[in-house]
Amino acid sequence: MGSQIYTRKGDKGSTALVDGSRVGKDSGRVEAYGTVDELNSWVGAARAFADDELLDQTLTFLQNRLYNCSSNLATPPDQGIEPPGIEQADVEFLEQAIDRFEQITGGISRFIVPGGNRTAGLLHVARTVCRRAERRIVALSGEATVDPLVQKFVNRASDFLFAAARYANAAASDDDVFWNPTFPRPAL
């Protein structure tokens, strides 16, 4: 019995989409859903260190919806296949979570340097990967139909991840790290 992990079909640089059609692994569609997959992995890495129940549950929600986004992006339009979707309520949930986190962290008036505790640091990495995923989705939308709610959700997800990173610091009683443009050179 052969492995279900490898198929050897992609050895020449192509991959199958949900409808079975094959595209180059460097196609805009694969770049978009592949970057969402990378984002999902970074969120999972952050979750591995999240000790706060609210943070863990909201990140779990995000990961599941990111799979919906990937599935949606991997499904060419007009093929009669209906992938799991993103709803406006999912976008609104992220906004509500941001508001809830900011009730704890308060507003900011200075730039924040990515960091703090381990969870926050990983969430900041996830945020930057999320922004890249959004750029890939925007690029794909210039050449193919993209569900506008997927694009909106990923845009809101980066804001959510920023707020979640700040919340991760606050939940652990750690401070945000603020940008200091004149930070002194340390002694060597």
Secondary structure, 3 states (H helix, E strand, C coil): CCCCCCCCCCCCCEEECCCCCEEECCCHHHHHHHHHHHHHHHHHHHHCCCCCHHHHHHHHHHHHHHHHHHHHHCCCCCCCCCCCCCCHHHHHHHHHHHHHHHHHHCCCCCCEECCCCHHHHHHHHHHHHHHHHHHHHHHHHCCCCCCHHHHHHHHHHHHHHHHHHHHHHHHCCCCCEECCCCCCCCCC
